[in-house]
Amino acid sequence: MLRRLRVSMVSWDLLGFGLVQLAYIQAFSLFTGLGQMPFDLLRTYWVFAVFAAVLAGCAPFFKVTIPCLRSLSIVVALSAFILGPILFAVGSSTVQPVSIFGGVVLLSVGCSLLWIVWEDKFAELDDANITLYVVICAAVMAVFNVAASLAPDVRFILLVCAQLGSVVMVLSEFRAGTWGETHRRPSAAMGSTVFKPSLSPSIAIVTMFVFALSYRFATETVFSNTVYLFRDAEDILSALVMFAILMVAKRCNFPIILRISMPLMILSYFAVQLAPENMQPVCIIVSGSASKLVSLCLVIEVIRSARDQGGRSRWVILSLGVAALFAGRFVGDLCGEAVARLGGAANSEAITMYALAAILALTLLILLPFHGERGAKAESNPRFFESAVQSAASEFGLTPREAEVLELLAQGRTQAIIADRLCISTGTAHAHINRIYRKMEVHSQQELLDLMEEKTPLP
């Protein structure tokens, strides 16, 4: 097993994505335990996280370049992660709501922007490596979160360390000079995996919103009396589930897993409501397992769909995905409070059941097999030629950037589209294409396509 994983080949800097997720969980726990405030800390956090993500997603439409957005997002996140904890700590010790509010806003903005930056980095990986690192990050986050639940007094310290550690790791990737280059080294655990087509970006983003809404709504209604048991069981189980997914990922079809696990997650909410008290722990464990599986698949699908779009669209899709995550939690929290205010335990339970039925119907509608998934053309595009591209790059001595251009050429992309996808000038794209033609001894894109077809193994 260890030989298959080859842990020594893991790029540890990429685990910074898990740290930024851990920071969010720790902030969530701190806010829920702070007591009464003139404003809702969690909703404030979610609103400003959505605002930051939407603003980042709109920036490319105002001629802001992607490299500039990355740099600016990292600088803002670092500043927020330094000032935010200071304001929050000072406000908590002196009971100053204004200082606490400022700390919450900074923490949310920093988390949202750094989340987007990390997903943008992951979008430069191939399918196997996206899966590998998202799974490892989720498992690492779960282990640390369980440790924090056993020692609640260290949550604030863990929050600060996770935030700054994530920034340090992203800066390390920045200094390495590899940002903007697609990593094509096969994953040690899943090097021969053939991945099925991903969901379309719009379906992935909408599904992320519905998942976050349903999860938060259930936390406020179904699990209102067992929320801490539910979270602990979920965190412990998630590490096991993520590791199991890592071991069997060669046979994973993430859209199919979503179509099974997300309805199962919502059905488990019904089970908790209707099951006898002695069966509720089992239902809670099933729900936690399904929710983590859905979360894992959705993060992977949003990154994959953004990666396949390329160019500025990649950054916009990732930003909207992060905005959908936090917006869904905000709306789910509002819906849960609305149900609680209607009064009467029986009445609230009935409304909760109707709301869950509506969410289930919406989920099934969104994830219908006949839409939202790219068809044969997408399946035969980047991933169909990937093994041939790797073989050609090795045979003809292509650089990593030239291999990336070759893959797009093999998909029939034009010079202009290649320049847009890779965020480079048309002149640079033209120079790469000329070097590829010279090294591979071809004179046109058609000759290149013929050569790549010869090298592409039959599916």
Secondary structure, 3 states (H helix, E strand, C coil): CHHHHCHHHCCHHHHHHHHHHHHHHHHHHHHHCCCCCCCCHHHHHHHHHHHHHHHHHHHHHHCCCHHHHHHHHHHHHHHHHHHHHHHHHHHHHHCCHHHHHHHHHHHHHHHHHHHHHHHHHHCCECHHHHHHHHHHHHHHHHHHHHHHHHCHHHHHHHHHHHHHHHHHHHHHHHHCCCCCCCECCCCCCCCCCCCCCCECHHHHHHHHHHHHHHHHHHHHCCCCCCHHHHHHHHHHHHHHHHHHHHHHHHHCCHHHHHHHHHHHHHHHHHHHHHCCHHHHHHHHHHHHHHHHHHHHHHHHHHHHHHHHHCHHHHHHHHHHHHHHHHHHHHHHHHHHHHHHHCCCHHHHHHHHHHHHHHHHHHHHHHCCCCCCECCHHHHHCCCCCHHHHHHHHHHHCCCHHHHHHHHHHHCCCCHHHHHHHCCCCHHHHHHHHHHHHHHHCCCCHHHHHHHHHHHCCCC
